[in-house]
């Protein structure tokens, strides 16, 4: 789902601005960092035969961990009420 559509839909809910901003930052930062890394190194990835680099694996694992932890904290905050 496009982020613009999510923004409009969440504007209709009772989600506070602080929670919305925090969740947006937490869930968009890991993929943004990953895409920036891939874009920066695309020339290297295309010119060399690179298999699963330990560096790329680390970024993916850290991104997943951050997203899961942030999701759990947000889930607890929303449903704790």
JOURWO-V301845 format. One record per residue. N is the residue number from 0. RES is the residue in one small letter. SS is DSSP state (A for helix, B for strand, O for the rest). PSI is psi in whole degrees, -180 to 180 (NA if undefined). D_LAST is the distance of its C-alpha to the last C-alpha in whole Angstrom. Layout:
n=N res=RES ss=SS psi=PSI d_last=D_LAST
n=N res=RES ss=SS psi=PSI d_last=D_LAST
//
This chain:
n=0 res=x ss=O psi=134 d_last=27
n=1 res=x ss=O psi=147 d_last=29
n=2 res=x ss=A psi=-30 d_last=26
n=3 res=x ss=A psi=-42 d_last=28
n=4 res=x ss=A psi=-40 d_last=26
n=5 res=x ss=A psi=-42 d_last=23
n=6 res=x ss=A psi=-46 d_last=23
n=7 res=x ss=A psi=-42 d_last=24
n=8 res=x ss=A psi=-42 d_last=21
n=9 res=x ss=A psi=-24 d_last=18
n=10 res=x ss=A psi=-23 d_last=20
n=11 res=x ss=O psi=-8 d_last=19
n=12 res=x ss=O psi=-178 d_last=16
n=13 res=x ss=O psi=21 d_last=13
n=14 res=x ss=O psi=130 d_last=12
n=15 res=x ss=O psi=160 d_last=13
n=16 res=x ss=A psi=-39 d_last=17
n=17 res=x ss=A psi=-45 d_last=16
n=18 res=x ss=A psi=-42 d_last=14
n=19 res=x ss=A psi=-47 d_last=16
n=20 res=x ss=A psi=-43 d_last=19
n=21 res=x ss=A psi=-46 d_last=18
n=22 res=x ss=A psi=-40 d_last=17
n=23 res=x ss=A psi=-47 d_last=21
n=24 res=x ss=A psi=-47 d_last=23
n=25 res=x ss=A psi=-38 d_last=21
n=26 res=x ss=A psi=-18 d_last=22
n=27 res=x ss=A psi=-21 d_last=25
n=28 res=x ss=A psi=-51 d_last=27
n=29 res=x ss=A psi=-48 d_last=28
n=30 res=x ss=A psi=-34 d_last=30
n=31 res=x ss=A psi=-43 d_last=31
n=32 res=x ss=A psi=-41 d_last=33
n=33 res=x ss=A psi=-47 d_last=34
n=34 res=x ss=A psi=-37 d_last=36
n=35 res=x ss=A psi=-41 d_last=37
n=36 res=x ss=A psi=-47 d_last=39
n=37 res=x ss=A psi=-43 d_last=40
n=38 res=x ss=A psi=-40 d_last=41
n=39 res=x ss=A psi=-35 d_last=43
n=40 res=x ss=O psi=15 d_last=45
n=41 res=x ss=A psi=-40 d_last=46
n=42 res=x ss=A psi=-44 d_last=49
n=43 res=x ss=A psi=-42 d_last=49
n=44 res=x ss=A psi=-34 d_last=48
n=45 res=x ss=A psi=-32 d_last=50
n=46 res=x ss=A psi=-27 d_last=53
n=47 res=x ss=O psi=155 d_last=53
n=48 res=x ss=O psi=87 d_last=52
n=49 res=x ss=O psi=123 d_last=48
n=50 res=x ss=O psi=-166 d_last=47
n=51 res=x ss=O psi=101 d_last=43
n=52 res=x ss=O psi=145 d_last=43
n=53 res=x ss=A psi=-31 d_last=41
n=54 res=x ss=A psi=-44 d_last=40
n=55 res=x ss=A psi=-40 d_last=39
n=56 res=x ss=A psi=-42 d_last=37
n=57 res=x ss=A psi=-42 d_last=35
n=58 res=x ss=A psi=-44 d_last=34
n=59 res=x ss=A psi=-44 d_last=32
n=60 res=x ss=A psi=-45 d_last=31
n=61 res=x ss=A psi=-42 d_last=29
n=62 res=x ss=A psi=-44 d_last=28
n=63 res=x ss=A psi=-43 d_last=27
n=64 res=x ss=A psi=-45 d_last=25
n=65 res=x ss=A psi=-43 d_last=24
n=66 res=x ss=A psi=-42 d_last=22
n=67 res=x ss=A psi=-45 d_last=21
n=68 res=x ss=A psi=-44 d_last=19
n=69 res=x ss=A psi=-40 d_last=18
n=70 res=x ss=A psi=-41 d_last=16
n=71 res=x ss=A psi=-41 d_last=15
n=72 res=x ss=A psi=-43 d_last=13
n=73 res=x ss=A psi=-42 d_last=12
n=74 res=x ss=A psi=-46 d_last=11
n=75 res=x ss=A psi=-40 d_last=9
n=76 res=x ss=A psi=-41 d_last=7
n=77 res=x ss=A psi=-46 d_last=6
n=78 res=x ss=A psi=3 d_last=5
n=79 res=x ss=O psi=-22 d_last=4
n=80 res=x ss=O psi=NA d_last=0
//
